[in-house]
Amino acid sequence: MRRDHRHECHFRAGPVPSAKLGRMASSPRPHYLQWTTVAPVLAFLLLLATWHRDLPWPVVTLVACFLAVSVVAAVHHAELIAHRVGEPYGSLVLAVAVTIIEVALIVTLMADGGDKSAGLARDTVFAAVMITCNGILGLSILVGALKYRVAVFNAEGTGAAFGAIATLATLSLVLPTFTTSEPGPRFSTTQLVFAATASIVIYGLFVSTLTVRHRDYFLPVTPAGEVVDPMDEHSEPPTMKETLVSVALLSVALVSVVGLAKGVSPTIERGVAAADLPNAVVGVVIALLVLLPESIAAVRAAVRNRVQISLNLALGSALASIGLTIPAVAIASTWLSGPLELGLGANHMVLLALTVAVGTLTVIPKRATPLQGGVHLAILGAYLVLAVSP
């Protein structure tokens, strides 16, 4: 008897090729019994129960487990939404959703941290740039190239996104180190307003290019350079009702991920202090936790030989992190009592310049080998080593 393909697609961990649907097992359980539905709800209830409380180690362990499960559930629902709306809109949904909540987490921690959190926004944003532009990008290229000999992508869209990242990172994170209006690596009010405005404008232009004017620049391509629309490769997309449910559960999962990450942040800070590590490590850990959904989704796309989707996730997340965080902290600085330090140190500026140079050489040929992926991962490794031992 013929199955309802839409119903089956809704309950897998991602979009299912139509050729595989006929081999799936018997009728799935009702959606309200699926772990991808139950886990975000339980994680949110745990978040409510532990909010603003000192957590003992057993509870911290439980929180960490639910955080990890919520990350996987978020990827599942993001892929269902992407299957409904198509690429590159699906990548944009996940990147923006995660970044909005990341911004809320940064502002909340800055409000609670006082002077010691002056560089938290800078550390988290720069960590996000390094993790996305070297970690997620490098790992996706490495996975795709190892499995399919070379990783192919669209240089027009990828190059435009990479150029926007380089510009925003320089304007927002490098210039404050050299300005003289304020002491230390800080912007004056006028300079901060300009950086925030430029961030919003450039990010808005990127979204317009991605979704309206040049959508085909961000679609996967074949080794011959032909554009492939992922909507043509999958079974019938989820219904509108299923999509709305996934939107709600994605929101719950992401709120739970960031909220639970905030709940364990005091433990992270105590561990960092006990290990006598720089306070910047806290920003690195926050970025790693928040970017887990994009990381998993990007690797899954690379395994399917859709490296362009992986790059959309990586570079879109980096752009959203800068383009939304800088304006948000600029507004928040009007009521936050502590200072706002955005300027990078010399070693981080060297790593940023190396990332831009290597990334440009990676993008131009429109295809990459495992070597390029390994080089980007080496840059990320250098960043992590210097974060722990500057």
C-alpha atoms as one frame of an Amber mdcrd trajectory, in Angstrom:
protein
   0.000   0.000   0.000   1.316   3.460  -0.851   2.643   5.544   2.035   2.098
   9.227   2.764   5.535  10.623   1.890   4.929  13.931   3.619   4.140  12.169
   6.874   7.268  10.036   6.755   9.547  12.919   5.832   8.461  14.793   8.912
   9.864  12.175  11.273  13.328  11.646   9.968  16.362  13.622  11.139  16.414
  15.534   7.866  14.947  15.714   4.362  14.655  12.210   2.877  15.397  11.426
  -0.754  12.323  10.001  -2.427  14.200   6.860  -3.469  14.571   5.884   0.163
  11.008   6.451   1.227   9.796   3.148  -0.160  12.224   1.235   2.061  11.199
   2.867   5.328   9.642   0.846   8.091   5.990   0.669   8.988   3.900   3.624
  10.107   5.752   6.018  12.434   4.640   7.020  15.866   2.478  10.123  16.352
   4.525  13.306  16.211   3.882  14.121  19.857   5.691  10.908  20.880   8.815
  11.623  18.821  11.952  12.502  20.785  12.498  15.547  18.581   9.200  16.893
  19.909   9.543  15.807  23.529  13.207  16.735  24.068  12.913  20.512  23.413
   9.879  20.726  25.692  11.621  18.850  28.521  14.751  20.957  28.026  12.671
  24.138  28.287  11.033  22.884  31.494  14.490  22.109  32.872  15.548  25.620
  31.929  12.632  27.087  33.888  13.474  24.900  36.894  17.166  25.878  36.947
  17.015  29.532  35.857  19.139  31.832  38.049  20.097  29.052  40.479  23.448
  27.698  41.582  23.633  24.228  40.119  25.438  21.287  41.747  27.541  19.022
  39.524  24.861  16.324  39.022  22.408  18.956  37.772  25.078  20.527  35.561
  25.637  17.109  33.990  21.892  16.708  33.398  21.710  20.190  31.893  24.618
  19.401  29.565  22.870  16.230  28.353  19.626  18.072  27.599  21.607  20.847
  25.923  23.208  18.339  23.542  19.882  16.660  22.757  18.265  20.054  22.126
  21.012  20.892  19.629  20.259  17.759  17.590  16.515  18.449  17.793  17.093
  22.012  16.595  18.996  20.714  13.555  16.154  18.288  12.793  13.477  20.985
  12.826  15.680  23.469  10.957  16.145  20.939   8.159  12.401  20.350   7.971
  11.824  24.088   7.666  14.574  24.308   5.046  12.883  21.500   3.126   9.660
  23.496   3.109  11.056  26.926   2.195  14.008  25.723   0.100  17.584  26.945
  -0.067  19.118  29.338   0.676  16.198  30.429   2.879  16.562  27.374   5.120
  20.179  28.197   5.955  19.164  31.779   6.703  16.404  30.649   9.089  18.797
  28.625  11.243  21.597  31.222  11.170  19.368  34.141  12.138  17.435  32.181
  14.783  20.593  31.034  16.514  22.249  34.461  16.294  19.272  36.329  17.729
  19.338  34.130  20.803  23.142  34.356  20.930  22.812  38.136  21.070  20.303
  37.842  23.909  22.721  35.603  25.796  25.648  38.013  25.312  23.633  41.020
  26.481  22.331  39.098  29.498  25.814  37.989  30.532  27.183  41.503  30.032
  24.422  42.932  32.223  25.317  40.473  34.983  29.076  40.621  34.605  30.000
  44.278  35.019  33.576  45.296  34.143  34.804  41.701  33.794  32.479  41.191
  30.809  33.719  44.287  28.911  35.247  42.138  26.172  32.626  39.369  26.133
  30.878  40.604  22.961  34.212  40.965  21.149  35.453  37.549  22.288  32.203
  35.785  21.372  31.828  37.465  17.970  35.444  36.841  17.023  35.146  33.241
  18.223  32.053  32.863  16.043  33.940  34.243  13.017  36.880  31.886  13.535
  34.689  28.849  14.215  32.466  29.457  11.183  35.045  30.689   8.649  37.669
  28.098   9.610  35.998  25.365  11.649  32.626  24.783   9.963  33.917  25.827
   6.522  37.094  23.757   6.812  35.352  20.675   8.166  32.639  20.842   5.488
  35.210  21.130   2.703  37.284  18.316   4.204  34.274  15.988   4.511  32.967
  16.814   1.038  36.375  16.548  -0.651  37.280  13.276   1.050  34.005  11.680
  -0.003  33.675  13.160  -3.503  37.338  13.919  -4.380  36.697  17.681  -4.574
  34.201  19.959  -2.856  32.391  22.172  -5.356  30.518  25.385  -4.614  29.404
  28.667  -6.153  32.184  31.250  -5.935  29.912  34.220  -6.696  27.762  33.841
  -3.580  30.497  32.478  -1.333  32.937  35.215  -2.321  30.371  37.963  -1.750
  29.567  36.634   1.719  33.242  36.267   2.579  33.983  39.818   1.482  31.161
  41.131   3.657  32.525  39.219   6.656  36.027  40.623   6.128  34.640  44.164
   5.926  32.421  43.927   9.004  35.083  42.180  11.078  37.616  44.887  10.222
  35.233  47.798  10.853  33.872  46.387  14.115  36.774  44.450  15.659  40.029
  45.835  14.241  39.486  49.603  14.035  38.705  50.052  17.781  42.269  48.989
  18.554  43.655  51.959  16.610  41.171  54.741  17.350  42.239  57.453  19.805
  38.950  59.090  20.850  38.568  56.699  23.789  41.239  55.043  25.958  41.785
  51.367  25.287  40.319  49.258  22.451  36.990  51.111  22.469  34.865  53.142
  20.088  33.563  56.585  20.852  29.783  56.986  20.671  29.949  58.345  17.111
  32.239  55.558  15.976  30.053  52.906  17.612  26.940  54.285  15.922  28.710
  54.128  12.563  29.892  50.549  13.125  26.404  49.462  14.179  24.777  51.177
  11.195  27.290  49.721   8.744  26.735  46.259  10.228  22.955  46.449   9.768
  23.183  47.893   6.248  25.712  45.341   4.978  23.859  42.451   6.590  20.598
  43.708   5.055  22.247  43.853   1.619  23.541  40.316   2.117  20.065  39.010
   2.999  18.607  40.801  -0.034  21.253  39.292  -2.308  20.765  35.859  -0.767
  16.995  35.718  -0.978  15.849  38.068  -3.740  18.261  39.373  -6.348  20.818
  36.572  -6.705  19.401  33.476  -5.029  21.027  31.231  -7.658  24.465  32.359
  -6.442  23.848  30.488  -3.184  22.452  27.233  -4.571  24.564  24.039  -4.765
  26.346  23.273  -8.023  27.461  20.100  -9.759  31.122  19.447 -10.671  30.216
  20.717 -14.149  29.067  24.032 -12.656  25.322  23.484 -13.131  23.096  24.970
 -10.423  21.049  22.426  -8.443  17.899  23.393  -6.565  17.633  21.069  -3.521
  13.836  21.338  -3.718  13.971  19.217  -6.873  15.789  16.354  -5.149  13.594
  15.546  -2.200  10.190  14.069  -1.570   7.124  16.229  -1.140   7.866  18.890
   1.507   6.146  18.955   4.911   2.683  20.475   5.134   2.201  23.994   6.411
   0.937  22.620   9.743   4.018  20.427  10.147   6.248  23.354   9.226   4.633
  25.653  11.784   5.063  22.973  14.451   8.744  22.707  13.514   9.107  26.506
  13.685   7.687  26.480  17.212   9.833  23.540  18.308  12.943  25.071  16.712
  12.334  28.236  18.724  11.850  26.227  21.929  14.978  24.164  21.228  17.156
  27.207  20.540  15.894  29.080  23.588  16.619  25.959  25.639  20.121  25.603
  24.176  21.123  29.177  24.924  19.297  29.309  28.266  20.875  26.070  29.469
  24.251  27.303  28.201  23.774  30.391  30.375  22.850  28.109  33.271  26.145
  26.242  33.044  28.167  29.397  32.298  28.983  30.029  36.004  30.415  26.513
  36.133  32.371  27.248  32.956  33.656  30.529  34.413  34.701  28.816  37.633
  36.445  26.087  35.666  38.248  28.668  33.525  39.333  30.582  36.625  40.413
  27.410  38.431  42.511  26.380  35.429  44.047  29.884  35.381  42.929  30.428
  31.788  42.199  33.810  30.150  38.649  35.104  30.521  38.349  35.093  26.702
  37.972  31.304  26.878  34.439  31.878  28.195  33.512  33.568  24.907  35.011
  30.678  22.955  32.976  28.123  24.902  29.775  30.143  24.438  30.369  30.380
  20.680  31.090  26.652  20.441  27.852  25.792  22.245  25.695  28.209  20.278
  27.140  27.172  16.899  26.644  23.441  17.423  23.363  23.330  15.430  24.957
  24.983  12.390  28.025  22.742  12.682  25.999  19.541  12.612  23.718  20.755
   9.813  26.721  21.866   7.721  28.497  18.514   8.004  25.293  16.665   7.097
  24.973  18.813   3.965  28.612  18.144   3.025  28.028  14.404   3.335  25.246
  14.804   0.728  27.709  16.646  -1.574  25.926  19.956  -0.985  28.930  21.939
   0.239  27.337  25.216  -0.880  24.619  24.707   1.753  27.380  24.132   4.321
  29.080  27.367   3.300  25.758  29.231   3.425  25.366  28.079   7.022  28.944
  28.921   7.991  29.269  32.324   6.361  25.653  33.285   7.020  26.171  32.588
  10.722  29.357  34.672  10.786  27.614  37.596   9.075  24.589  37.348  11.339
  26.838  37.179  14.406  28.569  40.453  13.513  25.646  42.172  11.793  23.220
  41.587  14.667  25.504  41.508  17.716  27.317  44.813  17.165  24.098  46.874
  16.805  22.564  45.047  19.780  25.481  45.693  22.121  25.687  49.269  20.838
  22.097  49.816  21.965  22.632  47.875  25.186  25.705  49.956  26.044  23.400
  52.927  26.682  22.159  51.264  29.870  24.958  48.799  30.727  27.196  50.135
  33.462  30.404  48.427  32.328  32.674  49.432  29.405  32.398  47.933  25.924
  35.715  46.789  24.465  35.589  45.684  20.827  39.206  45.955  19.616  41.185
  42.777  18.976  44.707  42.102  20.175  47.661  41.752  17.809  47.624  37.938
  17.672  43.906  37.845  16.856  44.325  40.445  14.115  47.031  38.270  12.547
  44.684  35.263  12.624  41.865  37.328  11.105  44.137  38.532   8.289  45.307
  34.956   7.671  41.694  33.747   7.600  40.741  36.386   5.017  43.757  35.631
   2.811  43.368  31.841   2.924  39.578  32.052   2.587  39.924  34.171  -0.552
  42.276  31.626  -2.121  39.869  28.836  -1.153  36.824  30.510  -2.711  38.260
  31.735  -6.032  38.754  28.317  -7.746  35.099  27.282  -7.076  36.299  23.897
  -5.835  38.502  22.717  -3.001  40.519  19.659  -2.021  41.085  18.175   1.446
  44.198  20.388   1.653  42.145  23.593   1.830  39.898  22.082   4.478  42.893
  21.032   6.542  44.476  24.499   6.267  41.347  26.191   7.609  41.139  23.695
  10.475  44.802  24.401  11.291  44.002  28.116  11.575  41.140  27.293  13.939
  43.514  25.111  15.949  45.967  27.999  16.239  43.174  30.247  17.450  42.085
  27.766  20.123  45.670  27.262  21.312  46.241  31.023  21.573  42.911  31.442
  23.388  44.101  29.018  26.061  47.750  30.099  26.027  48.103  33.638  24.632
